[in-house]
């Protein structure tokens, strides 16, 4: 077992990739709401995974459900990335870290302070001076877009092409970044993975 109480209380740790579990004697305490949330692939054809009740329900619907990722509550997590304040809460409430893999070092500074103040100042000016209301709305959009784009998962972006020539379709399908092809009324919609550079920040 690994104790991380001292480490989690320092300002050095931002995130920890680890295995964590709830001891048996605490499972009743957390029975109403399990403490760990994670995304896993649910296989509706397995009674061991979805339980007897949901398995019977799925069979009554002629097994229409398919494998898919779901956010679930759990008593344990395997190789999950945990934010330091949440890790501190877990440890204080008796959960145990059984293995560590990697960590992200905390950096205590505000790199976007000037940008934040520009957006806030422009919006306040728009409230007091109606002639600047349009600028205030524009800065509101810029501020919201900065946050949203920082969290965007660009790895899911695709380039989509429409082709009706067999030779061109075969050439695209053989490309290493080919993703999917779908027939559309005599033509084909071809999806390709984008070549991208991920520059996402960890936290704002």
ZIMO-V775644 format. One record per backbone hydrogen bond with DSSP energy under -1.0 kcal/mol. NH is the residue of the N-H (numbers start at 1). CO is the residue of the C=O. Records with the same first field share a line. If there is no record, write none. Layout:
BEGIN
NH: CO + CO
END
This chain:
BEGIN
2: 97
8: 4
9: 5
10: 7
14: 104
15: 104
16: 82
17: 102
18: 80
19: 99
20: 77
21: 96
22: 75
26: 23
27: 24
30: 26
31: 28
36: 74
38: 72
40: 70
42: 68
46: 43
50: 46
51: 47
55: 51
56: 52
57: 53
58: 54
59: 55
60: 56
62: 59
63: 58
68: 42
70: 40
72: 38
74: 36
77: 20
80: 18
82: 16
84: 14
87: 83
88: 84
89: 85
90: 86
91: 87
92: 88
93: 89
94: 91
95: 90
96: 21
98: 19
99: 19
101: 17
102: 17
104: 15
106: 12
109: 107
113: 110
116: 112
117: 113
118: 114
119: 115
120: 116
121: 117
122: 118
123: 119
124: 120
125: 121
126: 122
127: 123
128: 124
129: 125
132: 129
133: 130
136: 132
137: 133
138: 134
139: 135
140: 136
141: 137
142: 138
143: 139
144: 140
145: 141
146: 142
147: 143
148: 144
149: 145
150: 146
151: 147
152: 149
154: 152
156: 153
157: 154
159: 192
161: 190
163: 188
169: 165
170: 166
171: 167
172: 168
173: 169
174: 170
175: 172
178: 175
179: 191
180: 191
182: 189
184: 187
187: 184
188: 163
189: 182
190: 161
191: 180
192: 159
193: 177
194: 157
END
